[in-house]
């Protein structure tokens, strides 16, 4: 298994949707848990990296484990071992780069 680095590339916010659907409206603002440039390392297993958003983890886990196991997203991506994914928050989505960066000695069961 390869180790995977997860990096926050962008945070979006749709104030018109927030006003229409959130109790706090646009005052809720963009995701408060993650910031652009934050990075996290996935070492294997199902353990979420410390400090990562649990809801986003549920959304991107399958992409993270796929890349860690050697899965490819070519021909859609230019480079093997990486993909761009986002959480499913339709009002405050966060976009992540998921990329491998080395072999992991641990076995994922």
N, C-alpha and C positions, 0 to 999 in steps of 0.2 A: 504494500500500500504506500502511496505517496502522501506526503504531508501537503496540506492545502492552506493557502493564505486567502483570506476573505477581506477585501478592502471596500470601504464605502466610497463610491464614486460620486454619487449625487443624492440629494434629498429634494423631493418635489413637495409642493403644497398647493391644493386647489381650494382657495377661499370660498368660491361660489358653492362648491359641494359641502364645505364645512358649515357655511351658513344654513344650507338647506337640511343637513342631516345630523350634525353634531350638537349636543346640548350646549357646548361652549362656543359654537360657531367658529368664526375665523380666529378668535382669541386662542383657540387650541394650538394653532401654529403647526409648523412642520414637526416631524418626529423629534421628540426630546431625548430619546435614549441613545441615538447614534449621531456622529458628526462626520462630515466629509473628511476623508483621510484616515479615519479609524481603521485599524487592521487587526485581524484575529487569526489564530492558527488552529486548524483542525488536525488533531493527531490520530484520529481513528475512532472506531466505535460509534456510539450514538451520543457521546458527551458533547454538549453545546460548549463552545469556547466561553471562558469566563468573561462576563460583561456584555455578552451578546444579547440581543432582544429575543426572548423566547418565541414570540409570534413570528418574527422573521425567520428564526431557525426552523420552525415547522415548514415554512414556505420554501426555503432554499435547500433543506437537508438532502433531498434526492439529487440535486445537481452537485452538491459538495461531495457526496459519497460516490457518485458516478465518475467525477473527475479523479478522485482519489484512487479509484479502482482501475484507472487507465482508460475510461470512456472518452470518446472524442465527440466534439461538436462540429467537426469539419464535415462538409464543406461550408457550413454557415459561418464559422469563425475562421479567422486568418491563421490562428496558432493552435496547435494541439495543446491539451492540458489546461485550457482556460475557457471560461464562458462568462457571459454577463447575465445576471438574473436580478429580480427585484422581489420585495415582499408584496403581498397582495392587498395592502392597505390602499384602497382606492382614493383616499383623500390625502394621505401623507406617505406615498410610496418612497422607499429607499432603494437605490440601485447599487448592486454589488458586483465587483470583479472577483471571480472564483478561479484561482490558478494553483497548479501544483508547483512545488519547489524542492522536491527531494524524496528520497525513499524513507519509509518509516519501518523500523524494526519490529513494531508490534503487528500482530495478526488481527484483522477484523473478523469477528465471528458472525 
